[in-house]
Amino acid sequence: MTLSTRRLYHDDPYRTHFDARVLQIAEHETHPAVILDATCFYPTSGGQPHDSGTLNGVQVVDVLEQGEAIVHVLAAPLSADVVSGEIDWARRFDHMQQHTGQHLLSQAFVRELGGATLSFHLGEDACTIDVARATLDWAEVERVEQAANTSVFANLPVTTREYRPGEPVEEALRKLPTLEGVLRVVRIGDYDASACCGTHVSATGQVGTIHVRRWERRKGQVRVEFMCGWRALRSQHRQNRICQELAAQHSVGIPELPEMVQRFQTEADAARKQAQDLRNRLLACELPHLAENAETCAGVRLLCRTLEGYDAANMRALAQAYTHEPDRLALLAVTEPAPQVCFARSANITLDMAALLRATTAACGGRGGGSPQLAQGGGMDASDLAQVLQAARDQVCARHRREPC
Ligand SMILES: [Zn+2]
């Protein structure tokens, strides 16, 4: 026998309570489930997520279509012949606001820009439509937003009509049906008519504001992110709060924020350049002194030490500058902001620095890499640095005793 569930949400999308007969106790992916003779629970379909709520107090965790039947997936088993159901109204009304808002926005895209909606997704945070347009700009988005919201403020009636298979359809549809069988058309005044099985508000005023948040180009189309009603209000509130707090922190008005960020960026670039210049001058001053104090090991001038007041970038710059001259080798370490080592050699020396770094840091959990000429690594404790440098120094000296320079 083919099971069939009457869709009470189509008769009245504002109904939240119902009683129904259990047609079948079933299972869905190891969860208990029931099929009823009638339900207010909307199943996931047409881009709109399922309702949540309870059946005899048991939580409904998923709702899906199975042919003519609707399967209610439950958090716990239910054994009853008759159930009393209640849907989560806040979730349902949110879905109604987003879905009717989507129809208005899609129609506005057609009328203002000639862009058809190719798909719709009603997400947890935002909703998206994919529009057949190569790109968009803010002026176009504002035009579409304005047109959609004008239809909201006109408080147009939202009505539905069902056509039996074969019955001539008396209206031009923005979206044609994808399934055979009874055709359900959702009409919004004279503004929009579309094949749709979702739940909708009864008049567009209940959609509240339709707000396009952002868009991106995607596979030759534009994905438009939007939100309606309470969601739009909450999103605007969050964004306004961020902007107000940021503006107050810096004693400027919100319109001055972009200019302020641009000024910070310019100042940060200048400070970075100045730091680079100072670092180069510091290196130029310190390098001769450090080179003078390097030890000679089998013909190689070996600079082996932990540097004070240097970070990893400065250490690397020093190693590069030092080994610019021939017959030089640097084994350096820093402790701030994290322990790191850098091994480098002049171009006329053949010892592989990356291999030396791996061999001497692996035992204390170090990691890193680089080229045969320069390698850098971290991951060890500060207390291991002296041992790592000593091990590297021993290997360099042993090697160069065997291979006199
Ligand atoms: Zn729809």
Boltz pocket constraint, residues with backbone or C-beta under 6 A from the ligand:
constraints:
  - pocket:
      binder: B
      contacts: [[A, 46], [A, 99], [A, 103], [A, 194], [A, 195], [A, 196], [A, 197], [A, 198]]
      max_distance: 6.0
